[in-house]
Amino acid sequence: MEVVSPQRILVVGAGHVGLYAALRLSRKLRARQAEVTVVDPQPHMTYQPFLPEAAAGNISPRHSVVPLRRELKRCKIVSGAVTRIEHSRKTATVQPIIGPPLEIEYDQIIVAPGSVSRTLPIPGLRENGIGFKTIGEAIYLRNHVLDRLDVAAATTDPETRRRALTFAFVGGGYAGIEALAEMEDMARDALKYYPELSVGDMRWVLVEATQRVLPEVDRDMGAYTVQQLLNRGLDIRLDTRLESCVDGVVKLSDGDSFASDTIVWTAGVKPSPMLDDTDLPRDDKRRISCLPTLQVVDGDKVVEGAWSAGDCAAVPDLTGPPGTFCSPSAQHAVRQAARMADNIRAVIRGKEPVPYKHKHAGSVASLGLHKGVAQVYGIKLKGPIAWFMHRTYHVSRIPSFNRKVRVVIDWTLAFFLKREVVALGQLHDPREEFTEVTPRVG
Ligand SMILES: Cc1cc2nc3c(=O)[nH]c(=O)nc-3n(C[C@H](O)[C@H](O)[C@H](O)COP(=O)(O)OP(=O)(O)OC[C@H]3O[C@@H](n4cnc5c(N)ncnc54)[C@H](O)[C@@H]3O)c2cc1C
């Protein structure tokens, strides 16, 4: 059945789910069938699996993001944040990056604002911690770590030097492990240009509350990862929690305590808090309740016109035991996006949606240049081959041919010319010098 007036499809969030779904819908539906509007406060989608490599300087940060206006030419882009969804009125409130809030009416809504860092009320964390989920955080961390090497090389005070060269990471999932391993690898490389410092002066600490790292792979692969990091001289604390970090003094549950200028929090994610201002049904983990078709569901009743997927959604995993849900991962997010787009197309044409079913293929993680760990369809790989697999997998996944070429060129340049290890600290305070030389008026 052909629709008469175009369906107004609103996409909340242009991340892994939103970008892929909008792209597919705009390609598969004609303008007279659908108008796709995408709302996101960022002008780009961030390919998060590349954040550790962007922070380590193997990829330009600009190449690990995908510009929305360039890729979604057939969609309307609204730069702002959705602050409220009243699905009973099929209306979303948007706070644009400038100007008063506006209301957008829709026929179908894709709710995909993803997740935020899952933090805990730990004294000092708010003031001293930094997350690792955005491109801004990745760039900041890179500059900050390199800047700490400069501080350590310049100071004559042993306490300041020790503190500058102590880097603490909390959380041993793939984000934390990759961020830690890549940053340590970069800092180790950078030390070649610091005759004042040696690798033994640095202290890299991983604090993980459970007894293992990388829960996405089998225990033996997690144990291998720990052993690799120990061999590199990293300090791995399993079964240990961060108790406080007031004024940068890290106190651990095992009784140890040390001062650090760098405390990175990568201990998991929780659904976007924006969902609190919606009338959509949610589960006990505050995720949007979905059917395997990616339609939002209230009890056993489909919420007509509402769809969700990715980190903010509870999507039943049809390949697991009953009651299990798809893990928050890019792997599920992009596949769910494709299924959802096809299901929306089917529903507006009066056809039946198809359930999403994908068995998690496994994980690939980079542990620095030429080092990695991977478990894909049960096959376990270690070292350079796993690292190569990590790179080929992710370059095949990042959206657009343009990005793929840029990323491969970045890697090739870094291979021949070595990566750049210089801090651009002024990025974080660019007006300082100009303000100092400009006279005050009045
Ligand atoms: C460092 C790191 C490494 C990772 N590595 C891997 C990996 O190797 N393999 C893997 O499978 N997964 C990996 N992941 C996880 C993966 O990136 C996520 O599961 C995936 O991004 C989830 O997709 P999403 O679309 O739900 O959310 P996102 O991709 O986070 O997108 C959410 C979007 O919504 C926007 N948004 C937020 N709030 C609003 C609002 N109020 N209004 C409008 N827009 C909003 C955001 O700006 C963002 O663009 C990694 C994550 C991190 C942080």
The ligand as a Tripos MOL2 file, in Angstrom:
@<TRIPOS>MOLECULE
LIG
   53    58     1     0     0
SMALL
NO_CHARGES

@<TRIPOS>ATOM
      1 C1         36.0850    4.0990   23.8220 C.3       1 LIG1
      2 C2         35.0220    3.1740   23.3060 C.ar      1 LIG1
      3 C3         35.3730    2.0790   22.5270 C.ar      1 LIG1
      4 C4         34.4120    1.2060   22.0420 C.ar      1 LIG1
      5 N1         34.7990    0.1440   21.2990 N.ar      1 LIG1
      6 C5         33.8690   -0.7110   20.8160 C.ar      1 LIG1
      7 C6         34.2590   -1.8330   20.0460 C.ar      1 LIG1
      8 O1         35.4460   -2.0630   19.8190 O.2       1 LIG1
      9 N2         33.2700   -2.6600   19.5720 N.ar      1 LIG1
     10 C7         31.9480   -2.4180   19.8160 C.ar      1 LIG1
     11 O2         31.0930   -3.1850   19.3490 O.2       1 LIG1
     12 N3         31.5390   -1.3620   20.5590 N.ar      1 LIG1
     13 C8         32.4660   -0.5060   21.0630 C.ar      1 LIG1
     14 N4         32.0660    0.5710   21.8270 N.ar      1 LIG1
     15 C9         30.6260    0.7500   22.1450 C.3       1 LIG1
     16 C10        29.8720    1.4420   21.0110 C.3       1 LIG1
     17 O3         30.5620    2.5740   20.5720 O.3       1 LIG1
     18 C11        28.4590    1.7920   21.4690 C.3       1 LIG1
     19 O4         27.8170    0.6280   21.9120 O.3       1 LIG1
     20 C12        27.6600    2.4330   20.3280 C.3       1 LIG1
     21 O5         28.2090    3.6960   20.0500 O.3       1 LIG1
     22 C13        26.1840    2.6080   20.6890 C.3       1 LIG1
     23 O6         25.5190    3.2410   19.6350 O.3       1 LIG1
     24 P1         24.2940    4.2450   19.9200 P.3       1 LIG1
     25 O7         23.8180    4.7230   18.5970 O.co2     1 LIG1
     26 O8         23.3320    3.6180   20.8480 O.co2     1 LIG1
     27 O9         24.9420    5.4570   20.7310 O.3       1 LIG1
     28 P2         26.0400    6.5280   20.2170 P.3       1 LIG1
     29 O10        26.8310    6.0080   19.0910 O.co2     1 LIG1
     30 O11        26.7780    6.9500   21.4510 O.co2     1 LIG1
     31 O12        25.1600    7.7250   19.7080 O.3       1 LIG1
     32 C14        24.3150    8.5110   20.5120 C.3       1 LIG1
     33 C15        24.1180    9.8530   19.8060 C.3       1 LIG1
     34 O13        23.0300   10.5300   20.4350 O.3       1 LIG1
     35 C16        23.3690   11.8870   20.5940 C.3       1 LIG1
     36 N5         22.5490   12.4020   21.6920 N.ar      1 LIG1
     37 C17        22.7210   12.2180   23.0130 C.ar      1 LIG1
     38 N6         21.7390   12.8510   23.6940 N.ar      1 LIG1
     39 C18        20.9440   13.4280   22.7660 C.ar      1 LIG1
     40 C19        19.7640   14.2140   22.8510 C.ar      1 LIG1
     41 N7         19.2200   14.5460   24.0310 N.pl3     1 LIG1
     42 N8         19.1980   14.6560   21.7090 N.ar      1 LIG1
     43 C20        19.7420   14.3400   20.5090 C.ar      1 LIG1
     44 N9         20.8570   13.5880   20.3700 N.ar      1 LIG1
     45 C21        21.4380   13.1420   21.4920 C.ar      1 LIG1
     46 C22        24.8520   11.8690   20.8580 C.3       1 LIG1
     47 O14        25.4380   13.1390   20.5720 O.3       1 LIG1
     48 C23        25.3220   10.7670   19.9180 C.3       1 LIG1
     49 O15        25.6400   11.2970   18.6530 O.3       1 LIG1
     50 C24        33.0250    1.4580   22.3280 C.ar      1 LIG1
     51 C25        32.6660    2.5600   23.0980 C.ar      1 LIG1
     52 C26        33.6400    3.4290   23.5850 C.ar      1 LIG1
     53 C27        33.2280    4.6090   24.4150 C.3       1 LIG1
@<TRIPOS>BOND
     1     1     2 1
     2     2     3 ar
     3     2    52 ar
     4     3     4 ar
     5     4     5 ar
     6     4    50 ar
     7     5     6 ar
     8     6     7 ar
     9     6    13 1
    10     7     8 2
    11     7     9 ar
    12     9    10 ar
    13    10    11 2
    14    10    12 ar
    15    12    13 ar
    16    13    14 ar
    17    14    15 1
    18    14    50 ar
    19    15    16 1
    20    16    17 1
    21    16    18 1
    22    18    19 1
    23    18    20 1
    24    20    21 1
    25    20    22 1
    26    22    23 1
    27    23    24 1
    28    24    25 2
    29    24    26 1
    30    24    27 1
    31    27    28 1
    32    28    29 2
    33    28    30 1
    34    28    31 1
    35    31    32 1
    36    32    33 1
    37    33    34 1
    38    33    48 1
    39    34    35 1
    40    35    36 1
    41    35    46 1
    42    36    37 ar
    43    36    45 ar
    44    37    38 ar
    45    38    39 ar
    46    39    40 ar
    47    39    45 ar
    48    40    41 1
    49    40    42 ar
    50    42    43 ar
    51    43    44 ar
    52    44    45 ar
    53    46    47 1
    54    46    48 1
    55    48    49 1
    56    50    51 ar
    57    51    52 ar
    58    52    53 1
@<TRIPOS>SUBSTRUCTURE
     1 LIG1         1 GROUP 0 **** ****
